[in-house]
Amino acid sequence: MMRAHRRLLLASPILLLAALAPAAGVRAEALDLARASCADFTAMSEADRSQFSLWLAGYFAGSAMRPLLDLEKITAAPAALAELCAKSPQVALVGAETRAVFIPAPAP
């Protein structure tokens, strides 16, 4: 079991780099994450939504000091975020509601 976790930890940075590598000829755009909302996520292409979901997974895992990424949640995240954003376009992309897609809310 521990060996599988090590492989996942080693593979995660490689998967992240591969997913975030820009495609040839694609122009990068800036997104102010302090102000970004679900409306911005909804306006993204499907590929950008997947890449951004992967970034969010890493961001939230890092802020929670969790060394593992849940690949099933990352795979399901674009659809879960799209559903959340369809209901609440004003929700911040870096906030508690979007964090809950990747990491359960802390117990009170």
N, CA, C and O atoms as a Tinker XYZ file with bonds, in Angstrom:
   432  protein
     1  N      0.826000   -1.187000    0.000000    73     2
     2  CA     0.000000    0.000000    0.000000    64     1     3
     3  C      0.874000    1.255000    0.000000    63     2     4     5
     4  O      0.608000    2.195000   -0.750000    81     3
     5  N      1.910000    1.276000    0.833000    73     3     6
     6  CA     2.795000    2.429000    0.908000    64     5     7
     7  C      3.513000    2.642000   -0.418000    63     6     8     9
     8  O      3.759000    3.779000   -0.820000    81     7
     9  N      3.844000    1.560000   -1.090000    73     7    10
    10  CA     4.539000    1.657000   -2.376000    64     9    11
    11  C      3.647000    2.346000   -3.414000    63    10    12    13
    12  O      4.138000    3.131000   -4.226000    81    11
    13  N      2.354000    2.062000   -3.395000    73    11    14
    14  CA     1.415000    2.699000   -4.322000    64    13    15
    15  C      1.335000    4.196000   -4.059000    63    14    16    17
    16  O      1.265000    4.989000   -4.999000    81    15
    17  N      1.346000    4.588000   -2.786000    73    15    18
    18  CA     1.316000    6.017000   -2.441000    64    17    19
    19  C      2.574000    6.716000   -2.939000    63    18    20    21
    20  O      2.507000    7.846000   -3.422000    81    19
    21  N      3.707000    6.060000   -2.827000    73    19    22
    22  CA     4.953000    6.657000   -3.312000    64    21    23
    23  C      4.899000    6.862000   -4.818000    63    22    24    25
    24  O      5.327000    7.900000   -5.323000    81    23
    25  N      4.374000    5.876000   -5.536000    73    23    26
    26  CA     4.257000    6.013000   -6.986000    64    25    27
    27  C      3.338000    7.170000   -7.346000    63    26    28    29
    28  O      3.618000    7.920000   -8.280000    81    27
    29  N      2.245000    7.318000   -6.611000    73    27    30
    30  CA     1.320000    8.414000   -6.868000    64    29    31
    31  C      1.989000    9.748000   -6.576000    63    30    32    33
    32  O      1.827000   10.703000   -7.336000    81    31
    33  N      2.741000    9.822000   -5.480000    73    31    34
    34  CA     3.445000   11.064000   -5.152000    64    33    35
    35  C      4.473000   11.417000   -6.217000    63    34    36    37
    36  O      4.657000   12.590000   -6.541000    81    35
    37  N      5.141000   10.411000   -6.759000    73    35    38
    38  CA     6.130000   10.668000   -7.794000    64    37    39
    39  C      5.468000   11.001000   -9.127000    63    38    40    41
    40  O      5.990000   11.814000   -9.889000    81    39
    41  N      4.351000   10.394000   -9.409000    73    39    42
    42  CA     3.678000   10.618000  -10.680000    64    41    43
    43  C      2.909000   11.941000  -10.694000    63    42    44    45
    44  O      2.739000   12.543000  -11.755000    81    43
    45  N      2.447000   12.396000   -9.542000    73    43    46
    46  CA     1.627000   13.608000   -9.489000    64    45    47
    47  C      2.294000   14.825000  -10.108000    63    46    48    49
    48  O      1.653000   15.507000  -10.907000    81    47
    49  N      3.559000   15.140000   -9.781000    73    47    50
    50  CA     4.180000   16.310000  -10.420000    64    49    51
    51  C      4.300000   16.147000  -11.931000    63    50    52    53
    52  O      4.166000   17.120000  -12.673000    81    51
    53  N      4.548000   14.942000  -12.382000    73    51    54
    54  CA     4.666000   14.697000  -13.819000    64    53    55
    55  C      3.316000   14.906000  -14.490000    63    54    56    57
    56  O      3.238000   15.533000  -15.547000    81    55
    57  N      2.251000   14.386000  -13.884000    73    55    58
    58  CA     0.904000   14.576000  -14.428000    64    57    59
    59  C      0.530000   16.055000  -14.439000    63    58    60    61
    60  O     -0.064000   16.545000  -15.399000    81    59
    61  N      0.880000   16.760000  -13.373000    73    59    62
    62  CA     0.571000   18.177000  -13.293000    64    61    63
    63  C      1.282000   18.957000  -14.381000    63    62    64    65
    64  O      0.670000   19.796000  -15.044000    81    63
    65  N      2.562000   18.693000  -14.574000    73    63    66
    66  CA     3.314000   19.392000  -15.614000    64    65    67
    67  C      2.762000   19.090000  -17.004000    63    66    68    69
    68  O      2.653000   19.983000  -17.843000    81    67
    69  N      2.418000   17.835000  -17.238000    73    67    70
    70  CA     1.885000   17.461000  -18.550000    64    69    71
    71  C      0.535000   18.140000  -18.805000    63    70    72    73
    72  O      0.263000   18.583000  -19.921000    81    71
    73  N     -0.290000   18.219000  -17.789000    73    71    74
    74  CA    -1.610000   18.830000  -17.964000    64    73    75
    75  C     -1.533000   20.344000  -18.125000    63    74    76    77
    76  O     -2.354000   20.938000  -18.824000    81    75
    77  N     -0.564000   20.958000  -17.490000    73    75    78
    78  CA    -0.463000   22.408000  -17.545000    64    77    79
    79  C      0.416000   22.916000  -18.671000    63    78    80    81
    80  O      0.479000   24.123000  -18.903000    81    79
    81  N      1.099000   22.018000  -19.378000    73    79    82
    82  CA     1.954000   22.449000  -20.494000    64    81    83
    83  C      1.084000   23.064000  -21.575000    63    82    84    85
    84  O      0.110000   22.448000  -22.008000    81    83
    85  N      1.419000   24.272000  -22.020000    73    83    86
    86  CA     0.589000   24.908000  -23.042000    64    85    87
    87  C      0.718000   24.212000  -24.388000    63    86    88    89
    88  O      1.795000   23.744000  -24.757000    81    87
    89  N     -0.385000   24.150000  -25.111000    73    87    90
    90  CA    -0.365000   23.579000  -26.455000    64    89    91
    91  C      0.316000   24.567000  -27.395000    63    90    92    93
    92  O      0.312000   25.774000  -27.153000    81    91
    93  N      0.888000   24.053000  -28.450000    73    91    94
    94  CA     1.583000   24.913000  -29.413000    64    93    95
    95  C      0.614000   25.920000  -30.004000    63    94    96    97
    96  O     -0.488000   25.563000  -30.419000    81    95
    97  N      1.027000   27.177000  -30.042000    73    95    98
    98  CA     0.222000   28.224000  -30.652000    64    97    99
    99  C     -0.882000   28.788000  -29.774000    63    98   100   101
   100  O     -1.655000   29.626000  -30.238000    81    99
   101  N     -0.983000   28.359000  -28.528000    73    99   102
   102  CA    -2.029000   28.856000  -27.635000    64   101   103
   103  C     -1.511000   30.089000  -26.908000    63   102   104   105
   104  O     -0.412000   30.081000  -26.352000    81   103
   105  N     -2.313000   31.146000  -26.919000    73   103   106
   106  CA    -1.947000   32.391000  -26.230000    64   105   107
   107  C     -2.377000   32.302000  -24.769000    63   106   108   109
   108  O     -3.524000   31.960000  -24.480000    81   107
   109  N     -1.485000   32.602000  -23.868000    73   107   110
   110  CA    -1.793000   32.576000  -22.438000    64   109   111
   111  C     -2.555000   33.837000  -22.058000    63   110   112   113
   112  O     -2.261000   34.923000  -22.558000    81   111
   113  N     -3.519000   33.692000  -21.185000    73   111   114
   114  CA    -4.277000   34.819000  -20.677000    64   113   115
   115  C     -4.121000   34.859000  -19.167000    63   114   116   117
   116  O     -4.007000   33.816000  -18.523000    81   115
   117  N     -4.115000   36.050000  -18.607000    73   115   118
   118  CA    -4.000000   36.203000  -17.161000    64   117   119
   119  C     -5.373000   36.091000  -16.518000    63   118   120   121
   120  O     -6.369000   36.547000  -17.080000    81   119
   121  N     -5.422000   35.489000  -15.347000    73   119   122
   122  CA    -6.655000   35.366000  -14.585000    64   121   123
   123  C     -6.323000   35.715000  -13.143000    63   122   124   125
   124  O     -5.547000   35.009000  -12.498000    81   123
   125  N     -6.904000   36.798000  -12.628000    73   123   126
   126  CA    -6.680000   37.221000  -11.249000    64   125   127
   127  C     -7.514000   36.319000  -10.350000    63   126   128   129
   128  O     -8.729000   36.489000  -10.248000    81   127
   129  N     -6.871000   35.371000   -9.707000    73   127   130
   130  CA    -7.597000   34.386000   -8.910000    64   129   131
   131  C     -8.231000   34.981000   -7.660000    63   130   132   133
   132  O     -9.162000   34.400000   -7.104000    81   131
   133  N     -7.739000   36.128000   -7.214000    73   131   134
   134  CA    -8.351000   36.788000   -6.064000    64   133   135
   135  C     -9.743000   37.317000   -6.426000    63   134   136   137
   136  O    -10.589000   37.504000   -5.552000    81   135
   137  N     -9.969000   37.552000   -7.708000    73   135   138
   138  CA   -11.255000   38.098000   -8.153000    64   137   139
   139  C    -12.034000   37.151000   -9.057000    63   138   140   141
   140  O    -13.168000   37.452000   -9.430000    81   139
   141  N    -11.459000   36.040000   -9.408000    73   139   142
   142  CA   -12.101000   35.112000  -10.348000    64   141   143
   143  C    -13.331000   34.471000   -9.716000    63   142   144   145
   144  O    -13.343000   34.134000   -8.532000    81   143
   145  N    -14.357000   34.315000  -10.532000    73   143   146
   146  CA   -15.609000   33.725000  -10.056000    64   145   147
   147  C    -15.996000   32.538000  -10.926000    63   146   148   149
   148  O    -15.338000   32.218000  -11.916000    81   147
   149  N    -17.061000   31.915000  -10.531000    73   147   150
   150  CA   -17.588000   30.798000  -11.312000    64   149   151
   151  C    -17.940000   31.236000  -12.733000    63   150   152   153
   152  O    -17.861000   30.432000  -13.662000    81   151
   153  N    -18.319000   32.474000  -12.909000    73   151   154
   154  CA   -18.626000   32.967000  -14.256000    64   153   155
   155  C    -17.392000   32.854000  -15.146000    63   154   156   157
   156  O    -17.513000   32.559000  -16.335000    81   155
   157  N    -16.198000   33.088000  -14.578000    73   155   158
   158  CA   -14.960000   32.936000  -15.339000    64   157   159
   159  C    -14.738000   31.467000  -15.701000    63   158   160   161
   160  O    -14.309000   31.158000  -16.813000    81   159
   161  N    -15.028000   30.570000  -14.770000    73   159   162
   162  CA   -14.877000   29.134000  -15.032000    64   161   163
   163  C    -15.825000   28.698000  -16.142000    63   162   164   165
   164  O    -15.437000   27.944000  -17.034000    81   163
   165  N    -17.053000   29.166000  -16.089000    73   163   166
   166  CA   -18.053000   28.813000  -17.091000    64   165   167
   167  C    -17.637000   29.281000  -18.485000    63   166   168   169
   168  O    -17.953000   28.631000  -19.481000    81   167
   169  N    -16.931000   30.402000  -18.554000    73   167   170
   170  CA   -16.500000   30.952000  -19.838000    64   169   171
   171  C    -15.293000   30.225000  -20.428000    63   170   172   173
   172  O    -14.953000   30.438000  -21.592000    81   171
   173  N    -14.645000   29.374000  -19.641000    73   171   174
   174  CA   -13.456000   28.652000  -20.120000    64   173   175
   175  C    -13.840000   27.533000  -21.074000    63   174   176   177
   176  O    -14.960000   27.023000  -21.039000    81   175
   177  N    -12.891000   27.159000  -21.929000    73   175   178
   178  CA   -13.084000   25.985000  -22.785000    64   177   179
   179  C    -13.032000   24.734000  -21.901000    63   178   180   181
   180  O    -12.593000   24.795000  -20.752000    81   179
   181  N    -13.471000   23.633000  -22.435000    73   179   182
   182  CA   -13.456000   22.374000  -21.679000    64   181   183
   183  C    -12.028000   22.004000  -21.263000    63   182   184   185
   184  O    -11.806000   21.562000  -20.136000    81   183
   185  N    -11.072000   22.181000  -22.159000    73   183   186
   186  CA    -9.668000   21.871000  -21.843000    64   185   187
   187  C     -9.154000   22.776000  -20.733000    63   186   188   189
   188  O     -8.461000   22.315000  -19.826000    81   187
   189  N     -9.485000   24.052000  -20.798000    73   187   190
   190  CA    -9.051000   24.980000  -19.753000    64   189   191
   191  C     -9.702000   24.649000  -18.414000    63   190   192   193
   192  O     -9.071000   24.786000  -17.366000    81   191
   193  N    -10.953000   24.216000  -18.442000    73   191   194
   194  CA   -11.629000   23.821000  -17.201000    64   193   195
   195  C    -10.906000   22.635000  -16.562000    63   194   196   197
   196  O    -10.721000   22.601000  -15.345000    81   195
   197  N    -10.501000   21.674000  -17.372000    73   195   198
   198  CA    -9.783000   20.503000  -16.847000    64   197   199
   199  C     -8.442000   20.908000  -16.260000    63   198   200   201
   200  O     -8.071000   20.454000  -15.177000    81   199
   201  N     -7.718000   21.753000  -16.965000    73   199   202
   202  CA    -6.417000   22.200000  -16.474000    64   201   203
   203  C     -6.569000   23.023000  -15.206000    63   202   204   205
   204  O     -5.806000   22.858000  -14.254000    81   203
   205  N     -7.546000   23.899000  -15.195000    73   203   206
   206  CA    -7.755000   24.733000  -14.015000    64   205   207
   207  C     -8.192000   23.890000  -12.823000    63   206   208   209
   208  O     -7.794000   24.167000  -11.692000    81   207
   209  N     -8.999000   22.875000  -13.062000    73   207   210
   210  CA    -9.422000   21.975000  -11.985000    64   209   211
   211  C     -8.220000   21.271000  -11.371000    63   210   212   213
   212  O     -8.144000   21.107000  -10.153000    81   211
   213  N     -7.290000   20.861000  -12.209000    73   211   214
   214  CA    -6.072000   20.230000  -11.707000    64   213   215
   215  C     -5.272000   21.221000  -10.870000    63   214   216   217
   216  O     -4.752000   20.865000   -9.812000    81   215
   217  N     -5.173000   22.457000  -11.338000    73   215   218
   218  CA    -4.463000   23.476000  -10.577000    64   217   219
   219  C     -5.140000   23.704000   -9.227000    63   218   220   221
   220  O     -4.469000   23.775000   -8.197000    81   219
   221  N     -6.477000   23.818000   -9.232000    73   219   222
   222  CA    -7.207000   24.008000   -7.978000    64   221   223
   223  C     -6.967000   22.855000   -7.007000    63   222   224   225
   224  O     -6.804000   23.076000   -5.807000    81   223
   225  N     -6.945000   21.633000   -7.519000    73   223   226
   226  CA    -6.694000   20.472000   -6.659000    64   225   227
   227  C     -5.350000   20.619000   -5.960000    63   226   228   229
   228  O     -5.245000   20.390000   -4.755000    81   227
   229  N     -4.332000   20.996000   -6.706000    73   227   230
   230  CA    -3.011000   21.199000   -6.114000    64   229   231
   231  C     -2.991000   22.364000   -5.143000    63   230   232   233
   232  O     -2.362000   22.286000   -4.088000    81   231
   233  N     -3.674000   23.441000   -5.493000    73   231   234
   234  CA    -3.732000   24.621000   -4.632000    64   233   235
   235  C     -4.381000   24.277000   -3.288000    63   234   236   237
   236  O     -3.842000   24.595000   -2.228000    81   235
   237  N     -5.540000   23.625000   -3.347000    73   235   238
   238  CA    -6.243000   23.290000   -2.114000    64   237   239
   239  C     -5.500000   22.223000   -1.311000    63   238   240   241
   240  O     -5.483000   22.283000   -0.081000    81   239
   241  N     -4.890000   21.255000   -1.981000    73   239   242
   242  CA    -4.103000   20.238000   -1.268000    64   241   243
   243  C     -2.915000   20.895000   -0.575000    63   242   244   245
   244  O     -2.598000   20.563000    0.568000    81   243
   245  N     -2.266000   21.813000   -1.254000    73   243   246
   246  CA    -1.128000   22.511000   -0.664000    64   245   247
   247  C     -1.532000   23.361000    0.514000    63   246   248   249
   248  O     -0.852000   23.360000    1.540000    81   247
   249  N     -2.636000   24.094000    0.389000    73   247   250
   250  CA    -3.073000   24.952000    1.492000    64   249   251
   251  C     -3.526000   24.127000    2.694000    63   250   252   253
   252  O     -3.461000   24.600000    3.828000    81   251
   253  N     -3.985000   22.899000    2.454000    73   251   254
   254  CA    -4.398000   22.014000    3.541000    64   253   255
   255  C     -3.240000   21.138000    4.019000    63   254   256   257
   256  O     -3.392000   20.329000    4.935000    81   255
   257  N     -2.082000   21.315000    3.381000    73   255   258
   258  CA    -0.881000   20.532000    3.692000    64   257   259
   259  C     -1.149000   19.036000    3.549000    63   258   260   261
   260  O     -0.726000   18.237000    4.384000    81   259
   261  N     -1.846000   18.673000    2.495000    73   259   262
   262  CA    -2.120000   17.263000    2.189000    64   261   263
   263  C     -1.207000   16.846000    1.049000    63   262   264   265
   264  O     -1.261000   17.435000   -0.031000    81   263
   265  N     -0.374000   15.844000    1.271000    73   263   266
   266  CA     0.613000   15.475000    0.262000    64   265   267
   267  C      0.083000   14.618000   -0.891000    63   266   268   269
   268  O      0.835000   14.310000   -1.817000    81   267
   269  N     -1.184000   14.231000   -0.854000    73   267   270
   270  CA    -1.732000   13.367000   -1.910000    64   269   271
   271  C     -2.835000   14.083000   -2.676000    63   270   272   273
   272  O     -3.591000   14.875000   -2.113000    81   271
   273  N     -2.912000   13.791000   -3.957000    73   271   274
   274  CA    -4.004000   14.289000   -4.783000    64   273   275
   275  C     -4.931000   13.121000   -5.091000    63   274   276   277
   276  O     -4.471000   12.039000   -5.455000    81   275
   277  N     -6.224000   13.338000   -4.948000    73   275   278
   278  CA    -7.230000   12.313000   -5.234000    64   277   279
   279  C     -7.579000   12.387000   -6.715000    63   278   280   281
   280  O     -8.315000   13.277000   -7.140000    81   279
   281  N     -7.050000   11.450000   -7.498000    73   279   282
   282  CA    -7.234000   11.490000   -8.950000    64   281   283
   283  C     -8.696000   11.336000   -9.370000    63   282   284   285
   284  O     -9.107000   11.893000  -10.387000    81   283
   285  N     -9.478000   10.589000   -8.600000    73   283   286
   286  CA   -10.902000   10.445000   -8.923000    64   285   287
   287  C    -11.622000   11.780000   -8.762000    63   286   288   289
   288  O    -12.446000   12.146000   -9.600000    81   287
   289  N    -11.314000   12.508000   -7.690000    73   287   290
   290  CA   -11.946000   13.815000   -7.485000    64   289   291
   291  C    -11.487000   14.806000   -8.544000    63   290   292   293
   292  O    -12.278000   15.624000   -9.015000    81   291
   293  N    -10.217000   14.740000   -8.920000    73   291   294
   294  CA    -9.698000   15.647000   -9.943000    64   293   295
   295  C    -10.392000   15.386000  -11.277000    63   294   296   297
   296  O    -10.727000   16.325000  -11.999000    81   295
   297  N    -10.606000   14.122000  -11.602000    73   295   298
   298  CA   -11.278000   13.756000  -12.850000    64   297   299
   299  C    -12.735000   14.218000  -12.846000    63   298   300   301
   300  O    -13.254000   14.662000  -13.870000    81   299
   301  N    -13.385000   14.112000  -11.698000    73   299   302
   302  CA   -14.798000   14.498000  -11.586000    64   301   303
   303  C    -14.977000   16.003000  -11.365000    63   302   304   305
   304  O    -16.085000   16.517000  -11.518000    81   303
   305  N    -13.915000   16.707000  -11.012000    73   303   306
   306  CA   -14.014000   18.120000  -10.625000    64   305   307
   307  C    -14.583000   19.045000  -11.697000    63   306   308   309
   308  O    -15.427000   19.877000  -11.365000    81   307
   309  N    -14.172000   18.949000  -12.968000    73   307   310
   310  CA   -14.739000   19.888000  -13.950000    64   309   311
   311  C    -16.269000   19.843000  -14.002000    63   310   312   313
   312  O    -16.918000   20.886000  -14.079000    81   311
   313  N    -16.835000   18.655000  -13.961000    73   311   314
   314  CA   -18.301000   18.529000  -13.989000    64   313   315
   315  C    -18.911000   19.049000  -12.688000    63   314   316   317
   316  O    -19.940000   19.724000  -12.714000    81   315
   317  N    -18.287000   18.741000  -11.555000    73   315   318
   318  CA   -18.800000   19.212000  -10.264000    64   317   319
   319  C    -18.718000   20.735000  -10.172000    63   318   320   321
   320  O    -19.644000   21.382000   -9.682000    81   319
   321  N    -17.615000   21.300000  -10.641000    73   319   322
   322  CA   -17.482000   22.761000  -10.634000    64   321   323
   323  C    -18.479000   23.405000  -11.598000    63   322   324   325
   324  O    -19.059000   24.444000  -11.284000    81   323
   325  N    -18.679000   22.798000  -12.763000    73   323   326
   326  CA   -19.645000   23.329000  -13.727000    64   325   327
   327  C    -21.049000   23.347000  -13.121000    63   326   328   329
   328  O    -21.802000   24.300000  -13.322000    81   327
   329  N    -21.395000   22.306000  -12.388000    73   327   330
   330  CA   -22.706000   22.241000  -11.730000    64   329   331
   331  C    -22.827000   23.332000  -10.667000    63   330   332   333
   332  O    -23.841000   24.026000  -10.598000    81   331
   333  N    -21.792000   23.482000   -9.841000    73   331   334
   334  CA   -21.778000   24.523000   -8.815000    64   333   335
   335  C    -21.887000   25.904000   -9.458000    63   334   336   337
   336  O    -22.658000   26.751000   -9.007000    81   335
   337  N    -21.110000   26.118000  -10.509000    73   335   338
   338  CA   -21.059000   27.426000  -11.168000    64   337   339
   339  C    -22.352000   27.764000  -11.906000    63   338   340   341
   340  O    -22.705000   28.937000  -12.032000    81   339
   341  N    -23.056000   26.751000  -12.393000    73   339   342
   342  CA   -24.338000   26.992000  -13.054000    64   341   343
   343  C    -25.361000   27.526000  -12.046000    63   342   344   345
   344  O    -26.216000   28.341000  -12.394000    81   343
   345  N    -25.266000   27.066000  -10.809000    73   343   346
   346  CA   -26.189000   27.502000   -9.756000    64   345   347
   347  C    -25.791000   28.852000   -9.168000    63   346   348   349
   348  O    -26.649000   29.657000   -8.804000    81   347
   349  N    -24.475000   29.093000   -9.077000    73   347   350
   350  CA   -23.979000   30.288000   -8.393000    64   349   351
   351  C    -22.802000   30.903000   -9.140000    63   350   352   353
   352  O    -21.653000   30.702000   -8.746000    81   351
   353  N    -23.068000   31.650000  -10.211000    73   351   354
   354  CA   -21.974000   32.215000  -11.007000    64   353   355
   355  C    -21.093000   33.210000  -10.255000    63   354   356   357
   356  O    -19.969000   33.471000  -10.685000    81   355
   357  N    -21.572000   33.771000   -9.145000    73   355   358
   358  CA   -20.805000   34.750000   -8.392000    64   357   359
   359  C    -19.826000   34.120000   -7.400000    63   358   360   361
   360  O    -19.008000   34.833000   -6.818000    81   359
   361  N    -19.888000   32.815000   -7.194000    73   359   362
   362  CA   -19.025000   32.136000   -6.225000    64   361   363
   363  C    -17.562000   32.295000   -6.639000    63   362   364   365
   364  O    -17.219000   32.163000   -7.814000    81   363
   365  N    -16.713000   32.578000   -5.659000    73   363   366
   366  CA   -15.273000   32.723000   -5.913000    64   365   367
   367  C    -14.675000   31.373000   -6.290000    63   366   368   369
   368  O    -15.021000   30.346000   -5.706000    81   367
   369  N    -13.770000   31.383000   -7.276000    73   367   370
   370  CA   -13.118000   30.128000   -7.684000    64   369   371
   371  C    -12.160000   29.616000   -6.624000    63   370   372   373
   372  O    -11.949000   28.409000   -6.507000    81   371
   373  N    -11.584000   30.512000   -5.858000    73   371   374
   374  CA   -10.708000   30.112000   -4.757000    64   373   375
   375  C    -11.461000   30.448000   -3.477000    63   374   376   377
   376  O    -11.274000   31.509000   -2.883000    81   375
   377  N    -12.316000   29.518000   -3.070000    73   375   378
   378  CA   -13.144000   29.731000   -1.890000    64   377   379
   379  C    -13.626000   28.416000   -1.312000    63   378   380   381
   380  O    -13.318000   27.340000   -1.825000    81   379
   381  N    -14.383000   28.523000   -0.241000    73   379   382
   382  CA   -14.842000   27.336000    0.487000    64   381   383
   383  C    -15.715000   26.419000   -0.364000    63   382   384   385
   384  O    -15.607000   25.196000   -0.272000    81   383
   385  N    -16.581000   27.006000   -1.192000    73   383   386
   386  CA   -17.488000   26.184000   -1.991000    64   385   387
   387  C    -16.723000   25.344000   -3.010000    63   386   388   389
   388  O    -17.013000   24.162000   -3.188000    81   387
   389  N    -15.749000   25.956000   -3.674000    73   387   390
   390  CA   -14.980000   25.201000   -4.660000    64   389   391
   391  C    -14.001000   24.254000   -3.973000    63   390   392   393
   392  O    -13.716000   23.177000   -4.496000    81   391
   393  N    -13.486000   24.641000   -2.812000    73   391   394
   394  CA   -12.581000   23.770000   -2.054000    64   393   395
   395  C    -13.283000   22.460000   -1.698000    63   394   396   397
   396  O    -12.673000   21.391000   -1.723000    81   395
   397  N    -14.574000   22.557000   -1.366000    73   395   398
   398  CA   -15.345000   21.373000   -0.968000    64   397   399
   399  C    -15.441000   20.338000   -2.092000    63   398   400   401
   400  O    -15.684000   19.162000   -1.821000    81   399
   401  N    -15.257000   20.751000   -3.340000    73   399   402
   402  CA   -15.260000   19.807000   -4.460000    64   401   403
   403  C    -14.059000   18.858000   -4.339000    63   402   404   405
   404  O    -14.140000   17.698000   -4.741000    81   403
   405  N    -12.955000   19.351000   -3.787000    73   403   406
   406  CA   -11.720000   18.583000   -3.715000    64   405   407
   407  C    -11.432000   18.018000   -2.325000    63   406   408   409
   408  O    -10.937000   16.898000   -2.198000    81   407
   409  N    -11.738000   18.785000   -1.296000    73   407   410
   410  CA   -11.404000   18.411000    0.088000    64   409   411
   411  C    -12.638000   18.679000    0.957000    63   410   412   413
   412  O    -13.212000   19.767000    0.897000    81   411
   413  N    -13.042000   17.707000    1.754000    73   411   414
   414  CA   -14.212000   17.922000    2.617000    64   413   415
   415  C    -13.964000   19.084000    3.576000    63   414   416   417
   416  O    -12.832000   19.347000    3.980000    81   415
   417  N    -15.045000   19.769000    3.927000    73   415   418
   418  CA   -14.955000   20.877000    4.885000    64   417   419
   419  C    -14.450000   20.354000    6.224000    63   418   420   421
   420  O    -14.801000   19.246000    6.630000    81   419
   421  N    -13.628000   21.145000    6.915000    73   419   422
   422  CA   -13.125000   20.701000    8.223000    64   421   423
   423  C    -14.278000   20.551000    9.220000    63   422   424   425
   424  O    -15.253000   21.302000    9.190000    81   423
   425  N    -14.140000   19.583000   10.081000    73   423   426
   426  CA   -15.161000   19.334000   11.097000    64   425   427
   427  C    -15.102000   20.449000   12.136000    63   426   428   429
   428  O    -14.020000   20.905000   12.504000    81   427
   429  N    -16.280000   20.889000   12.611000    73   427   430
   430  CA   -16.300000   21.982000   13.616000    64   429   431
   431  C    -15.763000   21.557000   14.953000    63   430   432
   432  O    -15.719000   22.361000   15.884000    81   431
